[in-house]
Amino acid sequence: MTDITATSNVSAEIVRARISGRRMDIGGRIFEGLLLLALALSLAVLLTLLVDVVSRGIGVYAERGIDVITAPLSSDPAKAGIGQGLFGSIALMLIVAATAFPIGIGAAIYLEEYARDTTFTRFVTANIRNLAGVPSIVYGLLGLAVFVVALRAITGPESQGRSILAGGLTLAILVLPIVIITTSEALRAVPSGIREAAYGVGATRWQTVRSHVIPYAAPGILTGTILSMARAFGETAPLIMVGGAVSFLNTGDRGLVETLQGKYTTVPTSIFQWVQEPRREFIELSAAGIIALLVTILLVNGLAIILRNRYARKW
Amino acid sequence: MASTAAPHKLSADDLRGDRGRRRTEALMRLLFLGAATLSVVITALIILAIVGEAWNFISQVDLAALWSGGWFPRRGMFDIPTILAGTLVVAGIGMLVAVPLGLGAAIYLAEYASRRARALLKPILEVLAAVPSIVLGYFALQWISPNIMQTVCLGGSAVFNMGAAGLAVGVLVTPLIASVAEDAMYAVPGSLREASYGLGARKRTTSLRIVVPAAVSGIVAALIIGFSRAIGETMIVAIAAGGTGGSLFSLDPCGQGQTMTAAMTALATGSDQVRGSDLAYPSLFFVGLLLFASTLVLNVISERFVRSVRLKY
């Protein structure tokens, strides 16, 4: 009898030591350390990138101040700036907002609120998902074939189709699937009870969508569109294909139509031009341009995150 | 007082509302349907535009030029193995970086991080994912190439090299893989973990033997999406890998090379009237078709994997 209690006491000791001892699971600690290392390395790269860009680019701002932001393109790095690029980028964003947002949000409303689960609907949904995964340069090819070459008469005969309009429409098609997917998610998050209540008091489908579903989904839709805008702002490859990378730009007084059909440059394509120059001044200038680009994109992303957290709704 | 009016029989017409209301309803429906159809039309346009020009290229090109040891479109040399090899070298190096970093970060965030740490770290990863590729292109050329490739390549490295581009592609793809894989692991029900702990398993065993296998299709999807993104990445390669004028077949990460995407930008940044060969413009579309087809196949496969996760839980 006594023997057995003694043994069980001993084994209890052993078990206790096994499950409470910190040093026992050495392999587990190493594993956790490795995981943390992976995360820390990813963040360290981000930090290195920021430090490198700022240390190289900040001198340009210190020397020239706001002139870097407002100055036009130039072959002289001491005079060149992102002024024309900023104008071009903003013009492209306006075209994207005017075309991709209504079409994308409309398509999402159809797919989520109107369409039944048919083969056609499923085909369209699968299609949009696949479109979101197509590399951006392929959209550039589409823009080149359709807007620059085929529709040259509309997009700008003078600029050989390499116009703001062609660039903006190309970017609009690029962000369209993203807008549709994020809007669909926002609409799906609205509980069906809201819709049923509206139908119950006699509202039609459109009245339900307009007065009940869209207001509740608005913050999500807004966040999605803002993020897609940030994506479009930093996009470079498709703009190179449709001719947004010019090294010199002559802008006089032009009307709206001439501007839309005229040549242009953007912030990222200006950076692309400078980063290819071997001279140190141009590298510093490209770092300065990257600072402006990153600040804009991070601000826009931050805005989207704040909006999302502020209006996050628990049903 | 009995009612004199004949009892009105209620029919579907009474519930339909007035004509104006019905007309608005039909109009809105049509508008939304139009928007949805447009997205399909756009895909059709992409495929038509690309296939048309690519066909022009295939039907006119001398087939020997597709196997000529180098990619020099302006001299009529369209060696497919060159750009495929370049693409695979760059994407392969990228995946060597992104798979351990991305999956490690994902497992940490899903299994180890406290609620507060996760709430802080996930947005930072999202910021990393929002960095435009042109910025990473600059980083590859100005920082990775002189600081890392110069050290790693014992025989010295070219200023423009595929290794630097590959590492930067890895940095670009890491947050993407981390985020998709983390979503998959986070979706694994807690009861599976509790059952594992109940049997006396440790955290590492639970993570690696229970959670990872349960989320494996999501993780595989994350890797495929990451690879698809890596072969389609353009700006990093266009800036840092060299080969703007063309390139010989090469597998050397320390030297310059040509990928499918870089070959396309190089053709597009050249003069509008491409000199030397009229095939340069259609060749752009042929390469585009290759790229489009390979990413499409990868995306469809990953979609399959993601769907099988959704079905399970």
Boltz contact constraints between the chains, C-beta under 6 A:
constraints:
  - contact:
      token1: [A, 25]
      token2: [B, 202]
      max_distance: 6.0
  - contact:
      token1: [A, 28]
      token2: [B, 202]
      max_distance: 6.0
  - contact:
      token1: [A, 28]
      token2: [B, 203]
      max_distance: 6.0
  - contact:
      token1: [A, 28]
      token2: [B, 204]
      max_distance: 6.0
  - contact:
      token1: [A, 31]
      token2: [B, 204]
      max_distance: 6.0
  - contact:
      token1: [A, 32]
      token2: [B, 112]
      max_distance: 6.0
  - contact:
      token1: [A, 35]
      token2: [B, 104]
      max_distance: 6.0
  - contact:
      token1: [A, 35]
      token2: [B, 107]
      max_distance: 6.0
  - contact:
      token1: [A, 35]
      token2: [B, 108]
      max_distance: 6.0
  - contact:
      token1: [A, 38]
      token2: [B, 101]
      max_distance: 6.0
  - contact:
      token1: [A, 38]
      token2: [B, 104]
      max_distance: 6.0
  - contact:
      token1: [A, 38]
      token2: [B, 105]
      max_distance: 6.0
  - contact:
      token1: [A, 39]
      token2: [B, 105]
      max_distance: 6.0
  - contact:
      token1: [A, 39]
      token2: [B, 108]
      max_distance: 6.0
  - contact:
      token1: [A, 41]
      token2: [B, 101]
      max_distance: 6.0
  - contact:
      token1: [A, 42]
      token2: [B, 101]
      max_distance: 6.0
  - contact:
      token1: [A, 42]
      token2: [B, 105]
      max_distance: 6.0
  - contact:
      token1: [A, 42]
      token2: [B, 174]
      max_distance: 6.0
  - contact:
      token1: [A, 45]
      token2: [B, 171]
      max_distance: 6.0
  - contact:
      token1: [A, 46]
      token2: [B, 128]
      max_distance: 6.0
  - contact:
      token1: [A, 49]
      token2: [B, 139]
      max_distance: 6.0
  - contact:
      token1: [A, 52]
      token2: [B, 143]
      max_distance: 6.0
  - contact:
      token1: [A, 103]
      token2: [B, 35]
      max_distance: 6.0
  - contact:
      token1: [A, 103]
      token2: [B, 38]
      max_distance: 6.0
  - contact:
      token1: [A, 106]
      token2: [B, 32]
      max_distance: 6.0
  - contact:
      token1: [A, 106]
      token2: [B, 35]
      max_distance: 6.0
  - contact:
      token1: [A, 107]
      token2: [B, 35]
      max_distance: 6.0
  - contact:
      token1: [A, 107]
      token2: [B, 36]
      max_distance: 6.0
  - contact:
      token1: [A, 107]
      token2: [B, 39]
      max_distance: 6.0
  - contact:
      token1: [A, 109]
      token2: [B, 32]
      max_distance: 6.0
  - contact:
      token1: [A, 110]
      token2: [B, 32]
      max_distance: 6.0
  - contact:
      token1: [A, 110]
      token2: [B, 33]
      max_distance: 6.0
  - contact:
      token1: [A, 110]
      token2: [B, 36]
      max_distance: 6.0
  - contact:
      token1: [A, 111]
      token2: [B, 36]
      max_distance: 6.0
  - contact:
      token1: [A, 114]
      token2: [B, 29]
      max_distance: 6.0
  - contact:
      token1: [A, 114]
      token2: [B, 32]
      max_distance: 6.0
  - contact:
      token1: [A, 124]
      token2: [B, 36]
      max_distance: 6.0
  - contact:
      token1: [A, 124]
      token2: [B, 40]
      max_distance: 6.0
  - contact:
      token1: [A, 127]
      token2: [B, 40]
      max_distance: 6.0
  - contact:
      token1: [A, 127]
      token2: [B, 43]
      max_distance: 6.0
  - contact:
      token1: [A, 128]
      token2: [B, 39]
      max_distance: 6.0
  - contact:
      token1: [A, 130]
      token2: [B, 299]
      max_distance: 6.0
  - contact:
      token1: [A, 131]
      token2: [B, 43]
      max_distance: 6.0
  - contact:
      token1: [A, 133]
      token2: [B, 299]
      max_distance: 6.0
  - contact:
      token1: [A, 135]
      token2: [B, 232]
      max_distance: 6.0
  - contact:
      token1: [A, 135]
      token2: [B, 295]
      max_distance: 6.0
  - contact:
      token1: [A, 137]
      token2: [B, 234]
      max_distance: 6.0
  - contact:
      token1: [A, 137]
      token2: [B, 261]
      max_distance: 6.0
  - contact:
      token1: [A, 137]
      token2: [B, 264]
      max_distance: 6.0
  - contact:
      token1: [A, 138]
      token2: [B, 288]
      max_distance: 6.0
  - contact:
      token1: [A, 138]
      token2: [B, 292]
      max_distance: 6.0
  - contact:
      token1: [A, 141]
      token2: [B, 50]
      max_distance: 6.0
  - contact:
      token1: [A, 141]
      token2: [B, 288]
      max_distance: 6.0
  - contact:
      token1: [A, 142]
      token2: [B, 46]
      max_distance: 6.0
  - contact:
      token1: [A, 142]
      token2: [B, 49]
      max_distance: 6.0
  - contact:
      token1: [A, 145]
      token2: [B, 49]
      max_distance: 6.0
  - contact:
      token1: [A, 146]
      token2: [B, 49]
      max_distance: 6.0
  - contact:
      token1: [A, 173]
      token2: [B, 42]
      max_distance: 6.0
  - contact:
      token1: [A, 204]
      token2: [B, 25]
      max_distance: 6.0
  - contact:
      token1: [A, 206]
      token2: [B, 25]
      max_distance: 6.0
  - contact:
      token1: [A, 206]
      token2: [B, 28]
      max_distance: 6.0
  - contact:
      token1: [A, 234]
      token2: [B, 132]
      max_distance: 6.0
  - contact:
      token1: [A, 236]
      token2: [B, 134]
      max_distance: 6.0
  - contact:
      token1: [A, 236]
      token2: [B, 235]
      max_distance: 6.0
  - contact:
      token1: [A, 237]
      token2: [B, 234]
      max_distance: 6.0
  - contact:
      token1: [A, 237]
      token2: [B, 235]
      max_distance: 6.0
  - contact:
      token1: [A, 240]
      token2: [B, 265]
      max_distance: 6.0
  - contact:
      token1: [A, 240]
      token2: [B, 268]
      max_distance: 6.0
  - contact:
      token1: [A, 241]
      token2: [B, 268]
      max_distance: 6.0
  - contact:
      token1: [A, 268]
      token2: [B, 134]
      max_distance: 6.0
  - contact:
      token1: [A, 271]
      token2: [B, 134]
      max_distance: 6.0
  - contact:
      token1: [A, 275]
      token2: [B, 138]
      max_distance: 6.0
  - contact:
      token1: [A, 275]
      token2: [B, 239]
      max_distance: 6.0
  - contact:
      token1: [A, 290]
      token2: [B, 135]
      max_distance: 6.0
  - contact:
      token1: [A, 297]
      token2: [B, 130]
      max_distance: 6.0
  - contact:
      token1: [A, 301]
      token2: [B, 130]
      max_distance: 6.0
